[in-house]
Amino acid sequence: MARLPSPPPPGELAGALRPSEDIVAVHPATRLVRIFTALGNHPQKWNQFRYAGPLPHGRFDPQDVTSRPDTPQPGVLYFALSVRTSVAEVFQTTSIVDRRTRSPHLVVLRPARTLRLLDLTGLWPTRAGASQEISCGSKKMTQRWTKAIRAAYPDLDGVWYRSSMDSGDPAIALWDPPAGDALPPAPDVLLPLNHPGLDLPLARVCADLNYVLLG
């Protein structure tokens, strides 16, 4: 069984890093994809980090529930490199892509600067005492690793990891700080999921994933 114990102290994690091997640099020309809900109890904006948490489904949520109520919490945003990965991740609980409820939107953007991300797809997890289970194991445990990673490498913008729902294709979690300044002033694409131009692409994605497309 792959291992995912509690993380070691941040100082020990810091010594496990090989910068030339363990950091992914995401160029500003790279298109990042996100699906978010614009309505509902917790409406979001395309460029809005989420500071509430950690949420049960947020694998790399950095918030600390043990902090004082008046302590500012870090934010998180999840991205993929393709629409398929984003759909697979966002709608994984039900395998139903509801294009209307809570007004889901698709945003495609390019970062305003190069992102520096810890590569969880390589040997760093093994070197740090974990395994590739860090991308698919208990979210409570990966949230503990998130806090340790942030303490060990405060200058990194987030993590680059494998999507457990889309054949291990890349996914990204960004943290604010320090990634709050990494979003552009405007996105390349911003459309509601029920936009007619998305009918065919979403139908193809859902056919690949065996998800049900509604709306």
Secondary structure, 3 states (H helix, E strand, C coil): CCCCCCCCCHHHHHHHCCHHHHEEEECCCCCEEEEEECCCCCCCCCCCCECCCCCCCCCCCCCCCCCCCCCCCCEEEEEECCHHHHHHHHCCCCCEEECCCCCEEEEEECCCCCEEEEECCCCHHHHCCCCHHHHCCCHHHHHHHHHHHHHHCCCCCEEEEECCCCCCCEEEEEEECCHHHCCCCCCCEEEECCCHHHHHHHHHHHHHHCCEEEC
